Amino acid sequence: MAEKAKVVLWYKPGCHYCAEVKAFLEARNYPYEGINVEGKDYLRDVLEIKYGVRHVPVIEVGGDGKYEAILDWDLARLEALLAN
């Protein structure tokens, strides 16, 4: 049986789009790791180095050191990645 992909959600409290992603994952009982970037510029620096963005949400999906990033709140793309 294939293992579920790991999901990492970079978010900020009060972000409407971040809340939509969280609700999407929780409605499907899909576990995820949340990284709160509020007030932590060094975490936004990490996003800028990795993906060239400083905004949230950023969703990483993958495992074994290989992740694909969704740099917006494209729930259809997230659903497709989780299905594979």
mmCIF file of the N, C-alpha and C atoms, coordinates in Angstrom:
data_MODEL
# 
_entry.id   MODEL 
# 
loop_
_atom_site.group_PDB 
_atom_site.id 
_atom_site.type_symbol 
_atom_site.label_atom_id 
_atom_site.label_alt_id 
_atom_site.label_comp_id 
_atom_site.label_asym_id 
_atom_site.label_entity_id 
_atom_site.label_seq_id 
_atom_site.pdbx_PDB_ins_code 
_atom_site.Cartn_x 
_atom_site.Cartn_y 
_atom_site.Cartn_z 
_atom_site.occupancy 
_atom_site.B_iso_or_equiv 
_atom_site.pdbx_formal_charge 
_atom_site.auth_seq_id 
_atom_site.auth_comp_id 
_atom_site.auth_asym_id 
_atom_site.auth_atom_id 
_atom_site.pdbx_PDB_model_num 
ATOM 1   N N  . MET A 1 1  ? 0.847   -1.185 0.000  1.00 0.00 ? 1  MET A N  1 
ATOM 2   C CA . MET A 1 1  ? 0.000   0.000  0.000  1.00 0.00 ? 1  MET A CA 1 
ATOM 3   C C  . MET A 1 1  ? 0.887   1.242  0.000  1.00 0.00 ? 1  MET A C  1 
ATOM 4   N N  . ALA A 1 2  ? 0.585   2.201  -0.865 1.00 0.00 ? 2  ALA A N  1 
ATOM 5   C CA . ALA A 1 2  ? 1.376   3.422  -0.968 1.00 0.00 ? 2  ALA A CA 1 
ATOM 6   C C  . ALA A 1 2  ? 1.133   4.300  0.259  1.00 0.00 ? 2  ALA A C  1 
ATOM 7   N N  . GLU A 1 3  ? 2.198   4.960  0.677  1.00 0.00 ? 3  GLU A N  1 
ATOM 8   C CA . GLU A 1 3  ? 2.117   5.844  1.825  1.00 0.00 ? 3  GLU A CA 1 
ATOM 9   C C  . GLU A 1 3  ? 1.554   7.192  1.390  1.00 0.00 ? 3  GLU A C  1 
ATOM 10  N N  . LYS A 1 4  ? 0.782   7.823  2.282  1.00 0.00 ? 4  LYS A N  1 
ATOM 11  C CA . LYS A 1 4  ? 0.250   9.148  1.971  1.00 0.00 ? 4  LYS A CA 1 
ATOM 12  C C  . LYS A 1 4  ? 1.386   10.140 1.825  1.00 0.00 ? 4  LYS A C  1 
ATOM 13  N N  . ALA A 1 5  ? 1.198   11.084 0.909  1.00 0.00 ? 5  ALA A N  1 
ATOM 14  C CA . ALA A 1 5  ? 2.168   12.162 0.756  1.00 0.00 ? 5  ALA A CA 1 
ATOM 15  C C  . ALA A 1 5  ? 2.130   13.048 1.996  1.00 0.00 ? 5  ALA A C  1 
ATOM 16  N N  . LYS A 1 6  ? 3.270   13.566 2.366  1.00 0.00 ? 6  LYS A N  1 
ATOM 17  C CA . LYS A 1 6  ? 3.337   14.504 3.488  1.00 0.00 ? 6  LYS A CA 1 
ATOM 18  C C  . LYS A 1 6  ? 2.949   15.887 2.970  1.00 0.00 ? 6  LYS A C  1 
ATOM 19  N N  . VAL A 1 7  ? 2.196   16.611 3.773  1.00 0.00 ? 7  VAL A N  1 
ATOM 20  C CA . VAL A 1 7  ? 1.776   17.965 3.413  1.00 0.00 ? 7  VAL A CA 1 
ATOM 21  C C  . VAL A 1 7  ? 2.305   18.927 4.468  1.00 0.00 ? 7  VAL A C  1 
ATOM 22  N N  . VAL A 1 8  ? 2.955   19.982 3.994  1.00 0.00 ? 8  VAL A N  1 
ATOM 23  C CA . VAL A 1 8  ? 3.429   21.047 4.868  1.00 0.00 ? 8  VAL A CA 1 
ATOM 24  C C  . VAL A 1 8  ? 2.752   22.332 4.402  1.00 0.00 ? 8  VAL A C  1 
ATOM 25  N N  . LEU A 1 9  ? 2.053   22.993 5.318  1.00 0.00 ? 9  LEU A N  1 
ATOM 26  C CA . LEU A 1 9  ? 1.355   24.232 5.008  1.00 0.00 ? 9  LEU A CA 1 
ATOM 27  C C  . LEU A 1 9  ? 2.033   25.393 5.723  1.00 0.00 ? 9  LEU A C  1 
ATOM 28  N N  . TRP A 1 10 ? 2.585   26.298 4.947  1.00 0.00 ? 10 TRP A N  1 
ATOM 29  C CA . TRP A 1 10 ? 3.142   27.545 5.479  1.00 0.00 ? 10 TRP A CA 1 
ATOM 30  C C  . TRP A 1 10 ? 1.979   28.528 5.519  1.00 0.00 ? 10 TRP A C  1 
ATOM 31  N N  . TYR A 1 11 ? 1.685   29.088 6.694  1.00 0.00 ? 11 TYR A N  1 
ATOM 32  C CA . TYR A 1 11 ? 0.489   29.906 6.852  1.00 0.00 ? 11 TYR A CA 1 
ATOM 33  C C  . TYR A 1 11 ? 0.724   31.057 7.821  1.00 0.00 ? 11 TYR A C  1 
ATOM 34  N N  . LYS A 1 12 ? -0.297  31.926 7.888  1.00 0.00 ? 12 LYS A N  1 
ATOM 35  C CA . LYS A 1 12 ? -0.313  33.026 8.854  1.00 0.00 ? 12 LYS A CA 1 
ATOM 36  C C  . LYS A 1 12 ? -1.729  33.114 9.405  1.00 0.00 ? 12 LYS A C  1 
ATOM 37  N N  . PRO A 1 13 ? -1.897  33.200 10.718 1.00 0.00 ? 13 PRO A N  1 
ATOM 38  C CA . PRO A 1 13 ? -3.236  33.345 11.289 1.00 0.00 ? 13 PRO A CA 1 
ATOM 39  C C  . PRO A 1 13 ? -3.931  34.579 10.690 1.00 0.00 ? 13 PRO A C  1 
ATOM 40  N N  . GLY A 1 14 ? -5.214  34.429 10.416 1.00 0.00 ? 14 GLY A N  1 
ATOM 41  C CA . GLY A 1 14 ? -5.982  35.528 9.845  1.00 0.00 ? 14 GLY A CA 1 
ATOM 42  C C  . GLY A 1 14 ? -5.963  35.551 8.323  1.00 0.00 ? 14 GLY A C  1 
ATOM 43  N N  . CYS A 1 15 ? -5.161  34.701 7.710  1.00 0.00 ? 15 CYS A N  1 
ATOM 44  C CA . CYS A 1 15 ? -5.092  34.606 6.251  1.00 0.00 ? 15 CYS A CA 1 
ATOM 45  C C  . CYS A 1 15 ? -6.272  33.767 5.769  1.00 0.00 ? 15 CYS A C  1 
ATOM 46  N N  . HIS A 1 16 ? -7.171  34.385 5.017  1.00 0.00 ? 16 HIS A N  1 
ATOM 47  C CA . HIS A 1 16 ? -8.374  33.707 4.535  1.00 0.00 ? 16 HIS A CA 1 
ATOM 48  C C  . HIS A 1 16 ? -8.022  32.510 3.654  1.00 0.00 ? 16 HIS A C  1 
ATOM 49  N N  . TYR A 1 17 ? -7.062  32.671 2.761  1.00 0.00 ? 17 TYR A N  1 
ATOM 50  C CA . TYR A 1 17 ? -6.676  31.589 1.863  1.00 0.00 ? 17 TYR A CA 1 
ATOM 51  C C  . TYR A 1 17 ? -6.043  30.429 2.635  1.00 0.00 ? 17 TYR A C  1 
ATOM 52  N N  . CYS A 1 18 ? -5.244  30.761 3.634  1.00 0.00 ? 18 CYS A N  1 
ATOM 53  C CA . CYS A 1 18 ? -4.637  29.725 4.477  1.00 0.00 ? 18 CYS A CA 1 
ATOM 54  C C  . CYS A 1 18 ? -5.725  28.929 5.193  1.00 0.00 ? 18 CYS A C  1 
ATOM 55  N N  . ALA A 1 19 ? -6.732  29.625 5.695  1.00 0.00 ? 19 ALA A N  1 
ATOM 56  C CA . ALA A 1 19 ? -7.842  28.967 6.392  1.00 0.00 ? 19 ALA A CA 1 
ATOM 57  C C  . ALA A 1 19 ? -8.598  28.035 5.446  1.00 0.00 ? 19 ALA A C  1 
ATOM 58  N N  . GLU A 1 20 ? -8.736  28.435 4.181  1.00 0.00 ? 20 GLU A N  1 
ATOM 59  C CA . GLU A 1 20 ? -9.415  27.575 3.202  1.00 0.00 ? 20 GLU A CA 1 
ATOM 60  C C  . GLU A 1 20 ? -8.631  26.283 2.977  1.00 0.00 ? 20 GLU A C  1 
ATOM 61  N N  . VAL A 1 21 ? -7.313  26.398 2.895  1.00 0.00 ? 21 VAL A N  1 
ATOM 62  C CA . VAL A 1 21 ? -6.481  25.201 2.701  1.00 0.00 ? 21 VAL A CA 1 
ATOM 63  C C  . VAL A 1 21 ? -6.591  24.292 3.921  1.00 0.00 ? 21 VAL A C  1 
ATOM 64  N N  . LYS A 1 22 ? -6.506  24.875 5.122  1.00 0.00 ? 22 LYS A N  1 
ATOM 65  C CA . LYS A 1 22 ? -6.642  24.082 6.346  1.00 0.00 ? 22 LYS A CA 1 
ATOM 66  C C  . LYS A 1 22 ? -7.987  23.367 6.383  1.00 0.00 ? 22 LYS A C  1 
ATOM 67  N N  . ALA A 1 23 ? -9.063  24.080 6.069  1.00 0.00 ? 23 ALA A N  1 
ATOM 68  C CA . ALA A 1 23 ? -10.400 23.488 6.090  1.00 0.00 ? 23 ALA A CA 1 
ATOM 69  C C  . ALA A 1 23 ? -10.504 22.355 5.068  1.00 0.00 ? 23 ALA A C  1 
ATOM 70  N N  . PHE A 1 24 ? -9.910  22.544 3.904  1.00 0.00 ? 24 PHE A N  1 
ATOM 71  C CA . PHE A 1 24 ? -9.903  21.522 2.858  1.00 0.00 ? 24 PHE A CA 1 
ATOM 72  C C  . PHE A 1 24 ? -9.239  20.243 3.369  1.00 0.00 ? 24 PHE A C  1 
ATOM 73  N N  . LEU A 1 25 ? -8.057  20.385 3.966  1.00 0.00 ? 25 LEU A N  1 
ATOM 74  C CA . LEU A 1 25 ? -7.315  19.227 4.468  1.00 0.00 ? 25 LEU A CA 1 
ATOM 75  C C  . LEU A 1 25 ? -8.042  18.562 5.636  1.00 0.00 ? 25 LEU A C  1 
ATOM 76  N N  . GLU A 1 26 ? -8.558  19.359 6.556  1.00 0.00 ? 26 GLU A N  1 
ATOM 77  C CA . GLU A 1 26 ? -9.234  18.818 7.734  1.00 0.00 ? 26 GLU A CA 1 
ATOM 78  C C  . GLU A 1 26 ? -10.542 18.134 7.364  1.00 0.00 ? 26 GLU A C  1 
ATOM 79  N N  . ALA A 1 27 ? -11.263 18.641 6.359  1.00 0.00 ? 27 ALA A N  1 
ATOM 80  C CA . ALA A 1 27 ? -12.512 18.018 5.922  1.00 0.00 ? 27 ALA A CA 1 
ATOM 81  C C  . ALA A 1 27 ? -12.256 16.617 5.357  1.00 0.00 ? 27 ALA A C  1 
ATOM 82  N N  . ARG A 1 28 ? -11.048 16.407 4.852  1.00 0.00 ? 28 ARG A N  1 
ATOM 83  C CA . ARG A 1 28 ? -10.684 15.102 4.286  1.00 0.00 ? 28 ARG A CA 1 
ATOM 84  C C  . ARG A 1 28 ? -9.852  14.266 5.262  1.00 0.00 ? 28 ARG A C  1 
ATOM 85  N N  . ASN A 1 29 ? -9.751  14.739 6.510  1.00 0.00 ? 29 ASN A N  1 
ATOM 86  C CA . ASN A 1 29 ? -8.944  14.065 7.532  1.00 0.00 ? 29 ASN A CA 1 
ATOM 87  C C  . ASN A 1 29 ? -7.519  13.809 7.044  1.00 0.00 ? 29 ASN A C  1 
ATOM 88  N N  . TYR A 1 30 ? -6.969  14.765 6.307  1.00 0.00 ? 30 TYR A N  1 
ATOM 89  C CA . TYR A 1 30 ? -5.622  14.613 5.774  1.00 0.00 ? 30 TYR A CA 1 
ATOM 90  C C  . TYR A 1 30 ? -4.648  15.319 6.717  1.00 0.00 ? 30 TYR A C  1 
ATOM 91  N N  . PRO A 1 31 ? -3.726  14.584 7.304  1.00 0.00 ? 31 PRO A N  1 
ATOM 92  C CA . PRO A 1 31 ? -2.786  15.210 8.243  1.00 0.00 ? 31 PRO A CA 1 
ATOM 93  C C  . PRO A 1 31 ? -1.823  16.146 7.517  1.00 0.00 ? 31 PRO A C  1 
ATOM 94  N N  . TYR A 1 32 ? -1.440  17.200 8.206  1.00 0.00 ? 32 TYR A N  1 
ATOM 95  C CA . TYR A 1 32 ? -0.485  18.147 7.641  1.00 0.00 ? 32 TYR A CA 1 
ATOM 96  C C  . TYR A 1 32 ? 0.317   18.778 8.769  1.00 0.00 ? 32 TYR A C  1 
ATOM 97  N N  . GLU A 1 33 ? 1.473   19.261 8.402  1.00 0.00 ? 33 GLU A N  1 
ATOM 98  C CA . GLU A 1 33 ? 2.310   20.023 9.335  1.00 0.00 ? 33 GLU A CA 1 
ATOM 99  C C  . GLU A 1 33 ? 2.115   21.486 9.001  1.00 0.00 ? 33 GLU A C  1 
ATOM 100 N N  . GLY A 1 34 ? 1.856   22.296 10.001 1.00 0.00 ? 34 GLY A N  1 
ATOM 101 C CA . GLY A 1 34 ? 1.684   23.728 9.792  1.00 0.00 ? 34 GLY A CA 1 
ATOM 102 C C  . GLY A 1 34 ? 2.899   24.497 10.263 1.00 0.00 ? 34 GLY A C  1 
ATOM 103 N N  . ILE A 1 35 ? 3.316   25.459 9.450  1.00 0.00 ? 35 ILE A N  1 
ATOM 104 C CA . ILE A 1 35 ? 4.422   26.347 9.825  1.00 0.00 ? 35 ILE A CA 1 
ATOM 105 C C  . ILE A 1 35 ? 3.878   27.766 9.820  1.00 0.00 ? 35 ILE A C  1 
ATOM 106 N N  . ASN A 1 36 ? 3.752   28.351 11.005 1.00 0.00 ? 36 ASN A N  1 
ATOM 107 C CA . ASN A 1 36 ? 3.228   29.702 11.172 1.00 0.00 ? 36 ASN A CA 1 
ATOM 108 C C  . ASN A 1 36 ? 4.352   30.705 10.937 1.00 0.00 ? 36 ASN A C  1 
ATOM 109 N N  . VAL A 1 37 ? 4.201   31.570 9.916  1.00 0.00 ? 37 VAL A N  1 
ATOM 110 C CA . VAL A 1 37 ? 5.252   32.532 9.575  1.00 0.00 ? 37 VAL A CA 1 
ATOM 111 C C  . VAL A 1 37 ? 5.018   33.905 10.206 1.00 0.00 ? 37 VAL A C  1 
ATOM 112 N N  . GLU A 1 38 ? 3.902   34.069 10.916 1.00 0.00 ? 38 GLU A N  1 
ATOM 113 C CA . GLU A 1 38 ? 3.584   35.393 11.467 1.00 0.00 ? 38 GLU A CA 1 
ATOM 114 C C  . GLU A 1 38 ? 4.690   35.888 12.405 1.00 0.00 ? 38 GLU A C  1 
ATOM 115 N N  . GLY A 1 39 ? 5.202   37.080 12.112 1.00 0.00 ? 39 GLY A N  1 
ATOM 116 C CA . GLY A 1 39 ? 6.229   37.687 12.944 1.00 0.00 ? 39 GLY A CA 1 
ATOM 117 C C  . GLY A 1 39 ? 7.583   37.007 12.856 1.00 0.00 ? 39 GLY A C  1 
ATOM 118 N N  . LYS A 1 40 ? 7.768   36.135 11.893 1.00 0.00 ? 40 LYS A N  1 
ATOM 119 C CA . LYS A 1 40 ? 9.021   35.383 11.765 1.00 0.00 ? 40 LYS A CA 1 
ATOM 120 C C  . LYS A 1 40 ? 9.594   35.613 10.363 1.00 0.00 ? 40 LYS A C  1 
ATOM 121 N N  . ASP A 1 41 ? 10.238  36.753 10.190 1.00 0.00 ? 41 ASP A N  1 
ATOM 122 C CA . ASP A 1 41 ? 10.785  37.096 8.879  1.00 0.00 ? 41 ASP A CA 1 
ATOM 123 C C  . ASP A 1 41 ? 11.778  36.061 8.376  1.00 0.00 ? 41 ASP A C  1 
ATOM 124 N N  . TYR A 1 42 ? 12.474  35.381 9.276  1.00 0.00 ? 42 TYR A N  1 
ATOM 125 C CA . TYR A 1 42 ? 13.433  34.373 8.836  1.00 0.00 ? 42 TYR A CA 1 
ATOM 126 C C  . TYR A 1 42 ? 12.737  33.223 8.106  1.00 0.00 ? 42 TYR A C  1 
ATOM 127 N N  . LEU A 1 43 ? 11.484  32.919 8.487  1.00 0.00 ? 43 LEU A N  1 
ATOM 128 C CA . LEU A 1 43 ? 10.737  31.874 7.779  1.00 0.00 ? 43 LEU A CA 1 
ATOM 129 C C  . LEU A 1 43 ? 10.312  32.357 6.394  1.00 0.00 ? 43 LEU A C  1 
ATOM 130 N N  . ARG A 1 44 ? 9.965   33.639 6.288  1.00 0.00 ? 44 ARG A N  1 
ATOM 131 C CA . ARG A 1 44 ? 9.654   34.194 4.970  1.00 0.00 ? 44 ARG A CA 1 
ATOM 132 C C  . ARG A 1 44 ? 10.911  34.218 4.105  1.00 0.00 ? 44 ARG A C  1 
ATOM 133 N N  . ASP A 1 45 ? 12.064  34.434 4.738  1.00 0.00 ? 45 ASP A N  1 
ATOM 134 C CA . ASP A 1 45 ? 13.337  34.355 4.003  1.00 0.00 ? 45 ASP A CA 1 
ATOM 135 C C  . ASP A 1 45 ? 13.536  32.955 3.429  1.00 0.00 ? 45 ASP A C  1 
ATOM 136 N N  . VAL A 1 46 ? 13.171  31.933 4.204  1.00 0.00 ? 46 VAL A N  1 
ATOM 137 C CA . VAL A 1 46 ? 13.280  30.549 3.726  1.00 0.00 ? 46 VAL A CA 1 
ATOM 138 C C  . VAL A 1 46 ? 12.405  30.354 2.491  1.00 0.00 ? 46 VAL A C  1 
ATOM 139 N N  . LEU A 1 47 ? 11.159  30.858 2.541  1.00 0.00 ? 47 LEU A N  1 
ATOM 140 C CA . LEU A 1 47 ? 10.270  30.742 1.383  1.00 0.00 ? 47 LEU A CA 1 
ATOM 141 C C  . LEU A 1 47 ? 10.847  31.467 0.170  1.00 0.00 ? 47 LEU A C  1 
ATOM 142 N N  . GLU A 1 48 ? 11.451  32.616 0.402  1.00 0.00 ? 48 GLU A N  1 
ATOM 143 C CA . GLU A 1 48 ? 12.032  33.377 -0.707 1.00 0.00 ? 48 GLU A CA 1 
ATOM 144 C C  . GLU A 1 48 ? 13.203  32.619 -1.334 1.00 0.00 ? 48 GLU A C  1 
ATOM 145 N N  . ILE A 1 49 ? 14.030  32.007 -0.511 1.00 0.00 ? 49 ILE A N  1 
ATOM 146 C CA . ILE A 1 49 ? 15.165  31.231 -1.025 1.00 0.00 ? 49 ILE A CA 1 
ATOM 147 C C  . ILE A 1 49 ? 14.675  30.001 -1.777 1.00 0.00 ? 49 ILE A C  1 
ATOM 148 N N  . LYS A 1 50 ? 13.699  29.290 -1.202 1.00 0.00 ? 50 LYS A N  1 
ATOM 149 C CA . LYS A 1 50 ? 13.213  28.045 -1.808 1.00 0.00 ? 50 LYS A CA 1 
ATOM 150 C C  . LYS A 1 50 ? 12.373  28.274 -3.063 1.00 0.00 ? 50 LYS A C  1 
ATOM 151 N N  . TYR A 1 51 ? 11.479  29.281 -3.009 1.00 0.00 ? 51 TYR A N  1 
ATOM 152 C CA . TYR A 1 51 ? 10.468  29.418 -4.052 1.00 0.00 ? 51 TYR A CA 1 
ATOM 153 C C  . TYR A 1 51 ? 10.363  30.811 -4.674 1.00 0.00 ? 51 TYR A C  1 
ATOM 154 N N  . GLY A 1 52 ? 11.120  31.765 -4.163 1.00 0.00 ? 52 GLY A N  1 
ATOM 155 C CA . GLY A 1 52 ? 11.071  33.108 -4.730 1.00 0.00 ? 52 GLY A CA 1 
ATOM 156 C C  . GLY A 1 52 ? 9.842   33.905 -4.323 1.00 0.00 ? 52 GLY A C  1 
ATOM 157 N N  . VAL A 1 53 ? 9.177   33.504 -3.233 1.00 0.00 ? 53 VAL A N  1 
ATOM 158 C CA . VAL A 1 53 ? 7.995   34.213 -2.729 1.00 0.00 ? 53 VAL A CA 1 
ATOM 159 C C  . VAL A 1 53 ? 8.153   34.471 -1.231 1.00 0.00 ? 53 VAL A C  1 
ATOM 160 N N  . ARG A 1 54 ? 7.434   35.467 -0.758 1.00 0.00 ? 54 ARG A N  1 
ATOM 161 C CA . ARG A 1 54 ? 7.417   35.749 0.679  1.00 0.00 ? 54 ARG A CA 1 
ATOM 162 C C  . ARG A 1 54 ? 5.993   35.678 1.231  1.00 0.00 ? 54 ARG A C  1 
ATOM 163 N N  . HIS A 1 55 ? 5.055   35.256 0.416  1.00 0.00 ? 55 HIS A N  1 
ATOM 164 C CA . HIS A 1 55 ? 3.641   35.232 0.819  1.00 0.00 ? 55 HIS A CA 1 
ATOM 165 C C  . HIS A 1 55 ? 3.215   33.817 1.218  1.00 0.00 ? 55 HIS A C  1 
ATOM 166 N N  . VAL A 1 56 ? 2.078   33.752 1.877  1.00 0.00 ? 56 VAL A N  1 
ATOM 167 C CA . VAL A 1 56 ? 1.449   32.480 2.207  1.00 0.00 ? 56 VAL A CA 1 
ATOM 168 C C  . VAL A 1 56 ? 0.025   32.516 1.663  1.00 0.00 ? 56 VAL A C  1 
ATOM 169 N N  . PRO A 1 57 ? -0.614  31.398 1.451  1.00 0.00 ? 57 PRO A N  1 
ATOM 170 C CA . PRO A 1 57 ? -0.136  30.064 1.774  1.00 0.00 ? 57 PRO A CA 1 
ATOM 171 C C  . PRO A 1 57 ? 0.844   29.515 0.744  1.00 0.00 ? 57 PRO A C  1 
ATOM 172 N N  . VAL A 1 58 ? 1.739   28.686 1.234  1.00 0.00 ? 58 VAL A N  1 
ATOM 173 C CA . VAL A 1 58 ? 2.582   27.844 0.400  1.00 0.00 ? 58 VAL A CA 1 
ATOM 174 C C  . VAL A 1 58 ? 2.341   26.426 0.908  1.00 0.00 ? 58 VAL A C  1 
ATOM 175 N N  . ILE A 1 59 ? 2.042   25.530 -0.020 1.00 0.00 ? 59 ILE A N  1 
ATOM 176 C CA . ILE A 1 59 ? 1.739   24.148 0.342  1.00 0.00 ? 59 ILE A CA 1 
ATOM 177 C C  . ILE A 1 59 ? 2.790   23.255 -0.303 1.00 0.00 ? 59 ILE A C  1 
ATOM 178 N N  . GLU A 1 60 ? 3.476   22.463 0.511  1.00 0.00 ? 60 GLU A N  1 
ATOM 179 C CA . GLU A 1 60 ? 4.455   21.504 0.000  1.00 0.00 ? 60 GLU A CA 1 
ATOM 180 C C  . GLU A 1 60 ? 3.856   20.108 0.129  1.00 0.00 ? 60 GLU A C  1 
ATOM 181 N N  . VAL A 1 61 ? 3.928   19.340 -0.957 1.00 0.00 ? 61 VAL A N  1 
ATOM 182 C CA . VAL A 1 61 ? 3.383   17.992 -0.975 1.00 0.00 ? 61 VAL A CA 1 
ATOM 183 C C  . VAL A 1 61 ? 4.459   17.056 -1.492 1.00 0.00 ? 61 VAL A C  1 
ATOM 184 N N  . GLY A 1 62 ? 4.721   15.987 -0.751 1.00 0.00 ? 62 GLY A N  1 
ATOM 185 C CA . GLY A 1 62 ? 5.711   15.019 -1.218 1.00 0.00 ? 62 GLY A CA 1 
ATOM 186 C C  . GLY A 1 62 ? 6.174   14.097 -0.118 1.00 0.00 ? 62 GLY A C  1 
ATOM 187 N N  . GLY A 1 63 ? 7.445   13.723 -0.228 1.00 0.00 ? 63 GLY A N  1 
ATOM 188 C CA . GLY A 1 63 ? 8.046   12.813 0.732  1.00 0.00 ? 63 GLY A CA 1 
ATOM 189 C C  . GLY A 1 63 ? 9.403   12.379 0.243  1.00 0.00 ? 63 GLY A C  1 
ATOM 190 N N  . ASP A 1 64 ? 10.150  11.711 1.091  1.00 0.00 ? 64 ASP A N  1 
ATOM 191 C CA . ASP A 1 64 ? 11.493  11.239 0.761  1.00 0.00 ? 64 ASP A CA 1 
ATOM 192 C C  . ASP A 1 64 ? 12.387  12.350 0.215  1.00 0.00 ? 64 ASP A C  1 
ATOM 193 N N  . GLY A 1 65 ? 12.237  13.556 0.750  1.00 0.00 ? 65 GLY A N  1 
ATOM 194 C CA . GLY A 1 65 ? 13.086  14.675 0.346  1.00 0.00 ? 65 GLY A CA 1 
ATOM 195 C C  . GLY A 1 65 ? 12.683  15.335 -0.955 1.00 0.00 ? 65 GLY A C  1 
ATOM 196 N N  . LYS A 1 66 ? 11.617  14.864 -1.602 1.00 0.00 ? 66 LYS A N  1 
ATOM 197 C CA . LYS A 1 66 ? 11.160  15.447 -2.862 1.00 0.00 ? 66 LYS A CA 1 
ATOM 198 C C  . LYS A 1 66 ? 9.770   16.033 -2.652 1.00 0.00 ? 66 LYS A C  1 
ATOM 199 N N  . TYR A 1 67 ? 9.661   17.349 -2.792 1.00 0.00 ? 67 TYR A N  1 
ATOM 200 C CA . TYR A 1 67 ? 8.395   18.035 -2.586 1.00 0.00 ? 67 TYR A CA 1 
ATOM 201 C C  . TYR A 1 67 ? 8.050   18.884 -3.790 1.00 0.00 ? 67 TYR A C  1 
ATOM 202 N N  . GLU A 1 68 ? 6.760   18.974 -4.050 1.00 0.00 ? 68 GLU A N  1 
ATOM 203 C CA . GLU A 1 68 ? 6.251   19.901 -5.047 1.00 0.00 ? 68 GLU A CA 1 
ATOM 204 C C  . GLU A 1 68 ? 5.520   20.991 -4.283 1.00 0.00 ? 68 GLU A C  1 
ATOM 205 N N  . ALA A 1 69 ? 5.734   22.231 -4.685 1.00 0.00 ? 69 ALA A N  1 
ATOM 206 C CA . ALA A 1 69 ? 5.130   23.350 -3.970 1.00 0.00 ? 69 ALA A CA 1 
ATOM 207 C C  . ALA A 1 69 ? 3.987   23.953 -4.764 1.00 0.00 ? 69 ALA A C  1 
ATOM 208 N N  . ILE A 1 70 ? 2.940   24.289 -4.037 1.00 0.00 ? 70 ILE A N  1 
ATOM 209 C CA . ILE A 1 70 ? 1.828   25.062 -4.587 1.00 0.00 ? 70 ILE A CA 1 
ATOM 210 C C  . ILE A 1 70 ? 1.962   26.437 -3.949 1.00 0.00 ? 70 ILE A C  1 
ATOM 211 N N  . LEU A 1 71 ? 2.164   27.453 -4.768 1.00 0.00 ? 71 LEU A N  1 
ATOM 212 C CA . LEU A 1 71 ? 2.478   28.783 -4.254 1.00 0.00 ? 71 LEU A CA 1 
ATOM 213 C C  . LEU A 1 71 ? 1.260   29.683 -4.134 1.00 0.00 ? 71 LEU A C  1 
ATOM 214 N N  . ASP A 1 72 ? 0.091   29.088 -4.216 1.00 0.00 ? 72 ASP A N  1 
ATOM 215 C CA . ASP A 1 72 ? -1.150  29.822 -4.037 1.00 0.00 ? 72 ASP A CA 1 
ATOM 216 C C  . ASP A 1 72 ? -2.136  28.878 -3.358 1.00 0.00 ? 72 ASP A C  1 
ATOM 217 N N  . TRP A 1 73 ? -3.387  29.134 -3.460 1.00 0.00 ? 73 TRP A N  1 
ATOM 218 C CA . TRP A 1 73 ? -4.351  28.257 -2.773 1.00 0.00 ? 73 TRP A CA 1 
ATOM 219 C C  . TRP A 1 73 ? -5.184  27.469 -3.776 1.00 0.00 ? 73 TRP A C  1 
ATOM 220 N N  . ASP A 1 74 ? -4.509  26.937 -4.794 1.00 0.00 ? 74 ASP A N  1 
ATOM 221 C CA . ASP A 1 74 ? -5.157  26.155 -5.846 1.00 0.00 ? 74 ASP A CA 1 
ATOM 222 C C  . ASP A 1 74 ? -5.567  24.786 -5.280 1.00 0.00 ? 74 ASP A C  1 
ATOM 223 N N  . LEU A 1 75 ? -6.800  24.721 -4.792 1.00 0.00 ? 75 LEU A N  1 
ATOM 224 C CA . LEU A 1 75 ? -7.270  23.497 -4.134 1.00 0.00 ? 75 LEU A CA 1 
ATOM 225 C C  . LEU A 1 75 ? -7.441  22.347 -5.117 1.00 0.00 ? 75 LEU A C  1 
ATOM 226 N N  . ALA A 1 76 ? -7.770  22.639 -6.364 1.00 0.00 ? 76 ALA A N  1 
ATOM 227 C CA . ALA A 1 76 ? -7.898  21.575 -7.373 1.00 0.00 ? 76 ALA A CA 1 
ATOM 228 C C  . ALA A 1 76 ? -6.535  20.927 -7.610 1.00 0.00 ? 76 ALA A C  1 
ATOM 229 N N  . ARG A 1 77 ? -5.490  21.733 -7.679 1.00 0.00 ? 77 ARG A N  1 
ATOM 230 C CA . ARG A 1 77 ? -4.133  21.181 -7.854 1.00 0.00 ? 77 ARG A CA 1 
ATOM 231 C C  . ARG A 1 77 ? -3.727  20.386 -6.631 1.00 0.00 ? 77 ARG A C  1 
ATOM 232 N N  . LEU A 1 78 ? -4.045  20.895 -5.439 1.00 0.00 ? 78 LEU A N  1 
ATOM 233 C CA . LEU A 1 78 ? -3.737  20.174 -4.209 1.00 0.00 ? 78 LEU A CA 1 
ATOM 234 C C  . LEU A 1 78 ? -4.441  18.827 -4.205 1.00 0.00 ? 78 LEU A C  1 
ATOM 235 N N  . GLU A 1 79 ? -5.699  18.810 -4.565 1.00 0.00 ? 79 GLU A N  1 
ATOM 236 C CA . GLU A 1 79 ? -6.457  17.560 -4.594 1.00 0.00 ? 79 GLU A CA 1 
ATOM 237 C C  . GLU A 1 79 ? -5.821  16.556 -5.572 1.00 0.00 ? 79 GLU A C  1 
ATOM 238 N N  . ALA A 1 80 ? -5.388  17.051 -6.727 1.00 0.00 ? 80 ALA A N  1 
ATOM 239 C CA . ALA A 1 80 ? -4.751  16.173 -7.715 1.00 0.00 ? 80 ALA A CA 1 
ATOM 240 C C  . ALA A 1 80 ? -3.440  15.599 -7.192 1.00 0.00 ? 80 ALA A C  1 
ATOM 241 N N  . LEU A 1 81 ? -2.646  16.413 -6.514 1.00 0.00 ? 81 LEU A N  1 
ATOM 242 C CA . LEU A 1 81 ? -1.383  15.924 -5.947 1.00 0.00 ? 81 LEU A CA 1 
ATOM 243 C C  . LEU A 1 81 ? -1.629  14.883 -4.860 1.00 0.00 ? 81 LEU A C  1 
ATOM 244 N N  . LEU A 1 82 ? -2.635  15.094 -4.059 1.00 0.00 ? 82 LEU A N  1 
ATOM 245 C CA . LEU A 1 82 ? -2.945  14.157 -2.978 1.00 0.00 ? 82 LEU A CA 1 
ATOM 246 C C  . LEU A 1 82 ? -3.491  12.845 -3.508 1.00 0.00 ? 82 LEU A C  1 
ATOM 247 N N  . ALA A 1 83 ? -4.131  12.886 -4.680 1.00 0.00 ? 83 ALA A N  1 
ATOM 248 C CA . ALA A 1 83 ? -4.693  11.674 -5.273 1.00 0.00 ? 83 ALA A CA 1 
ATOM 249 C C  . ALA A 1 83 ? -3.626  10.777 -5.851 1.00 0.00 ? 83 ALA A C  1 
ATOM 250 N N  . ASN A 1 84 ? -2.466  11.332 -6.183 1.00 0.00 ? 84 ASN A N  1 
ATOM 251 C CA . ASN A 1 84 ? -1.384  10.540 -6.810 1.00 0.00 ? 84 ASN A CA 1 
ATOM 252 C C  . ASN A 1 84 ? -0.529  9.863  -5.806 1.00 0.00 ? 84 ASN A C  1 
# 
